[in-house]
Amino acid sequence: MVDLRSQYERLKADIDSAVAGVISSTAFIKGPDVRLFEEDLQRYLGIRHVISCANGTDALQIAMMALGLKPGDEVITTNFTFIATVEVIELLGLKTVLVEPEPGTFNISPEAIRKAITPRTRAIVPVHLFGQCADMEQITAMAQQHGIHIIEDTAQATGAEYRFSDGTVKKAGTMGIIGCTSFFPSKNLGCYGDGGALFTDNDELAALIRSITNHGMKVRYYHDTIGVNSRLDTLQAAILRVKLRHLDEFNEARAKAAAFYDNELSGLPGISIPERNPFSTHIFHQYTLKIDGGRRNDLRECLENEGIPSMIYYPVPLHMQKAYLHLGYHADDFPVTSRLSEEVLSLPMHTEMDDEQLAYITGCIRSKFN
């Protein structure tokens, strides 16, 4: 699904040098590369503050802690996403409010958000799923109208751009009060372990977030707030500094692979290629098809028999996960999510794909559906 080895071999000299520099310095925790990476990413995103942390799940939790959300406060998010988005809401004793995605783009539905807002709603967590931005213009307008925080989950869309109707362009993660991301190795900006970050333009909030990530300290051994231990280690920061310089190139390579898939798979009966939002670029963290007629699993088995990996993101809706049945939803409460869970299939997608690989994958699919 993701060829990290070939990407490493292409960047080997620079990555090996960066890693060796950290080992030589022995500054493994909060070494200079952590600050330098945060500054590099700030410039790339066009935002005042990037605060790194241990992983993307921590980033979401820290964001909710920093905003002072209290048990019982309602947080609206999509039912079609990875579990981490809901996990932290429940860990903090907040109230999870799930809503449907758009059936074409897979992103959270603004209309579903509108219907779910109550006087107890304190935050909305739009997830920029699979690599393109949710409809932030509509979501931002609703949030401003009701005084609700937006926490962007941009773990799958680092570098994607959103164009507002007035022509303003902003990168994913920079439109809400806080943006959160993951640097898990398979992400389009991934390290060689776990890592994450939060983004904000708010100076006071940035200082609080930085304190929370470090046990609630601003001055060493003086704890002003309850915090956690969540740090990006220096080795990962050094690797990310190298890879950030290639991020636009990585995203262009993914887009090229997606265009090949589009050309070969468009119009096949029973297959829907990924729908694009007109207001967002797409960096294709995943290239996700919809297979109707109950043939998804047959196609997956066919691909597996030809040595082609594929993945189902996500096979079980959040409201039907055993750990979250206490939320009180019923099986048929989310027909869009439930149908997507039965139809979606993600194909291999990474920066090192060549035309021969793509032709082999699409040829297998075409032979099954022509």
C-alpha positions in Angstrom: 0.0 0.0 0.0 2.9 2.4 0.8 6.4 1.9 -0.4 8.5 3.6 2.3 11.7 1.8 1.4 11.9 3.2 -2.1 11.2 6.7 -0.8 13.9 6.3 1.9 16.4 5.1 -0.7 15.7 8.2 -2.8 16.3 10.5 0.3 18.8 8.3 2.0 21.8 10.6 2.0 20.0 13.5 3.5 18.0 11.4 6.0 21.1 9.4 7.1 23.0 12.7 7.6 20.2 14.2 9.6 19.9 11.1 11.9 23.7 10.9 12.3 23.7 14.6 13.3 21.2 14.0 16.1 23.0 10.9 17.4 26.3 12.8 17.4 24.7 15.7 19.3 23.0 13.3 21.8 20.2 15.9 22.0 17.5 13.3 21.8 14.7 15.1 23.6 13.9 18.7 22.6 17.0 19.0 20.5 17.4 21.9 18.1 15.8 20.0 15.2 12.5 20.0 17.0 12.3 23.8 17.1 13.7 24.1 13.6 11.1 21.7 12.3 8.3 23.6 14.0 9.6 26.8 12.4 9.9 25.1 9.0 6.3 23.9 9.2 5.0 27.2 10.4 6.4 28.8 7.2 5.0 26.1 5.0 1.5 26.4 6.4 1.6 30.2 6.8 0.6 30.0 10.5 2.1 31.6 13.6 2.5 28.6 15.8 3.3 24.9 15.3 3.6 22.8 18.5 4.9 19.3 18.0 3.8 16.4 20.1 4.1 12.6 20.3 1.3 11.6 17.9 -1.9 12.7 16.2 -4.2 11.3 18.8 -2.4 13.3 21.5 -2.8 16.4 19.3 -6.5 16.0 19.3 -6.7 15.4 23.1 -4.4 18.4 23.8 -6.5 20.6 21.6 -9.6 19.8 23.6 -7.8 20.3 26.9 -6.4 23.6 25.8 -9.9 24.9 24.8 -11.2 24.0 28.3 -13.8 21.6 27.1 -15.6 20.1 30.1 -17.4 16.8 30.7 -20.8 16.9 29.1 -19.8 19.4 26.4 -20.9 18.2 23.0 -18.4 17.7 20.2 -19.7 17.1 16.7 -17.6 14.9 14.3 -18.0 12.5 11.4 -19.0 8.9 11.8 -16.8 8.0 8.9 -13.2 8.3 10.2 -10.5 6.6 12.2 -11.3 5.9 15.8 -8.8 8.4 17.3 -11.1 11.3 16.5 -13.8 10.0 18.8 -11.5 8.2 21.2 -10.2 11.4 22.8 -13.7 12.9 23.1 -14.7 10.0 25.2 -11.5 9.9 27.2 -12.1 13.5 28.3 -15.7 12.8 29.4 -17.1 14.9 26.6 -20.2 14.0 24.6 -19.7 12.6 21.2 -22.2 13.7 18.6 -21.7 11.7 15.3 -23.0 12.9 12.0 -23.0 11.6 8.4 -20.4 12.3 5.7 -21.1 13.4 2.2 -21.5 10.2 0.1 -19.3 11.4 -2.7 -16.3 13.1 -1.0 -16.5 11.1 2.2 -16.0 14.3 4.2 -18.3 15.5 7.0 -21.7 16.9 5.8 -22.2 20.6 6.7 -26.0 20.0 6.6 -25.6 17.2 9.1 -23.6 19.4 11.3 -26.2 22.1 11.1 -28.9 19.7 12.3 -26.8 18.4 15.2 -25.9 21.8 16.8 -27.5 22.4 20.2 -26.9 24.9 23.0 -24.4 22.4 24.5 -22.3 22.1 21.4 -18.8 23.4 22.1 -16.7 22.1 19.2 -16.8 20.7 15.7 -14.0 18.4 14.5 -14.1 18.2 10.7 -11.8 15.5 9.4 -10.1 16.2 6.0 -10.5 12.6 5.0 -8.3 10.8 2.5 -6.5 14.1 1.5 -9.0 16.8 0.6 -10.6 19.5 2.8 -14.1 19.4 4.1 -16.4 22.3 3.2 -14.8 24.8 5.7 -16.6 27.9 4.4 -19.9 26.5 5.5 -18.5 24.9 8.7 -16.7 28.1 9.7 -19.9 30.2 9.1 -21.9 27.9 11.4 -19.2 27.8 14.1 -19.0 31.6 14.1 -22.8 32.0 14.3 -23.0 29.7 17.3 -19.7 30.5 19.0 -18.3 27.0 18.5 -14.7 26.0 18.3 -13.4 24.3 15.2 -10.6 21.7 15.7 -9.4 20.5 12.3 -8.2 16.9 12.0 -5.8 17.2 9.1 -3.8 13.9 9.7 -4.6 12.8 6.1 -4.4 16.1 4.3 -1.1 18.0 5.2 -0.5 20.4 2.3 -4.0 20.4 0.9 -5.3 23.9 0.1 -8.8 25.3 0.5 -10.1 28.2 -1.6 -12.8 30.4 0.0 -15.4 32.1 -2.2 -13.6 35.4 -1.8 -10.4 33.9 -3.3 -8.6 33.4 0.0 -6.5 30.3 0.1 -5.5 28.5 3.3 -3.9 25.2 3.9 -5.6 22.3 5.8 -5.2 22.8 9.5 -5.0 26.6 9.5 -8.7 27.4 9.3 -10.0 26.4 12.7 -8.9 27.7 16.1 -6.6 24.7 16.3 -5.4 22.2 13.6 -4.1 18.8 14.5 -2.0 16.3 12.5 -0.2 13.0 12.6 3.2 12.2 11.2 2.6 8.4 11.2 5.0 6.8 8.7 2.3 6.2 6.0 1.1 9.8 6.0 2.1 12.1 3.1 4.4 13.8 5.6 5.4 10.9 7.8 8.3 10.3 10.1 9.9 6.9 11.0 7.9 6.4 14.1 5.1 8.3 15.9 4.7 12.0 15.8 2.1 14.8 15.7 1.6 18.5 15.9 -0.9 21.2 16.6 -1.3 24.5 14.7 -2.8 27.8 15.8 -2.6 31.6 15.1 -3.6 32.3 18.7 -0.5 33.3 20.8 -2.1 32.6 24.2 -3.5 29.3 23.1 -0.1 28.3 21.6 1.6 29.0 24.9 -1.0 26.9 26.8 -0.7 24.0 24.3 3.1 24.0 24.6 2.7 23.9 28.3 0.2 21.1 28.3 2.5 18.9 26.1 5.2 19.3 28.7 3.4 18.3 31.9 1.8 21.7 32.3 5.1 23.5 32.7 6.1 26.8 31.4 9.1 27.2 33.8 10.8 23.9 34.6 9.3 22.2 37.7 6.6 24.8 38.0 3.3 23.3 36.9 0.6 25.9 36.1 -1.9 23.5 34.6 -2.6 19.8 34.3 -0.7 18.5 31.3 0.6 15.4 29.6 3.9 14.1 28.4 3.7 14.3 24.6 6.9 15.2 22.7 8.2 14.8 19.2 11.7 13.3 19.7 14.6 14.9 17.9 15.3 12.0 15.6 11.8 12.2 14.1 12.0 16.0 13.9 15.3 15.8 11.9 13.7 13.2 9.5 10.6 15.4 9.1 12.8 18.4 8.3 14.2 16.5 5.3 10.9 15.2 4.1 9.1 18.6 4.5 11.4 20.0 1.8 9.9 17.4 -0.6 6.2 17.6 0.6 4.9 19.4 -2.5 6.8 17.0 -4.7 5.3 14.1 -2.8 1.8 15.5 -3.2 2.3 16.0 -6.9 3.4 12.4 -7.3 0.3 11.2 -5.5 -1.9 13.4 -7.7 -0.2 12.0 -10.8 -0.9 8.4 -9.7 -4.5 9.4 -8.9 -4.9 10.8 -12.4 -3.7 7.5 -13.9 -6.3 5.6 -11.8 -9.0 8.1 -12.9 -8.2 7.7 -16.6 -8.2 3.9 -16.4 -11.1 3.3 -14.0 -13.6 6.1 -15.0 -16.8 4.7 -16.5 -16.3 1.1 -15.4 -19.7 -0.3 -14.4 -20.2 -0.6 -10.7 -17.1 1.6 -9.8 -17.1 5.2 -8.6 -13.8 7.0 -8.6 -13.1 9.6 -5.8 -15.2 12.7 -6.1 -13.3 16.0 -5.7 -14.5 19.0 -3.9 -14.2 22.1 -6.2 -12.9 24.2 -3.4 -10.0 22.0 -2.3 -6.9 20.4 -3.7 -6.5 16.7 -3.0 -3.2 15.2 -1.8 -4.5 11.6 -2.0 -3.5 10.1 1.3 -5.8 7.4 0.0 -7.3 6.7 -3.4 -10.6 5.3 -2.5 -13.1 3.7 -4.8 -16.8 2.8 -4.2 -17.8 -0.6 -5.5 -21.5 -1.2 -5.6 -23.6 -4.3 -6.1 -21.9 -6.1 -3.2 -18.8 -6.8 -5.3 -16.3 -5.0 -3.1 -15.0 -8.0 -1.3 -14.8 -10.0 -4.5 -12.6 -7.3 -6.0 -10.4 -7.2 -2.9 -9.9 -11.0 -3.1 -9.2 -10.8 -6.8 -6.5 -8.1 -6.2 -5.0 -10.1 -3.4 -4.7 -13.2 -5.7 -2.7 -11.0 -8.1 -0.4 -9.8 -5.3 -2.0 -6.3 -5.1 -2.8 -5.0 -1.6 -5.9 -3.0 -0.8 -7.5 -1.7 2.3 -11.0 -1.0 3.6 -11.1 2.4 5.4 -13.3 1.9 7.4 -15.1 -1.5 7.6 -17.2 -0.8 10.8 -18.9 2.6 11.4 -17.9 4.2 14.7 -21.5 4.0 16.0 -21.3 0.2 15.7 -17.9 -0.3 17.3 -18.3 -2.4 20.4 -16.4 0.2 22.6 -18.9 2.9 21.5 -22.3 1.2 21.7 -22.9 3.2 24.9 -23.4 6.3 22.7 -26.9 4.9 22.2 -27.1 5.0 18.4 -28.9 2.3 16.4 -27.5 0.3 13.5 -29.7 2.1 10.9 -29.2 5.7 12.3 -26.4 6.4 9.7 -27.4 5.0 6.3 -24.7 6.9 4.4 -21.9 5.8 6.7 -23.1 2.2 6.7 -23.3 2.1 2.9 -19.8 3.5 2.5 -18.4 0.9 5.0 -19.8 -1.7 2.7 -18.6 -0.2 -0.6 -15.2 1.6 -0.1 -11.9 0.1 -1.2 -8.6 1.9 -1.2 -5.9 1.1 -3.7 -2.1 1.4 -3.3 -1.1 5.0 -3.1 2.4 6.4 -2.4 5.1 8.7 -3.9 7.1 6.0 -5.7 4.4 4.5 -7.9 5.3 4.1 -11.6 3.2 3.6 -14.7 4.0 -0.1 -14.8 2.7 -0.7 -11.3 -0.4 1.5 -12.0 -1.1 -0.3 -15.3 -0.9 -3.7 -13.6 -3.3 -2.6 -10.8 -5.8 -1.0 -13.1 -5.6 -3.8 -15.6 -6.6 -6.3 -13.0 -9.6 -4.2 -12.0 -10.6 -3.6 -15.6 -10.5 -7.3 -16.3 -12.9 -7.9 -13.4 -15.4 -5.1 -14.3 -15.4 -4.9 -18.1 
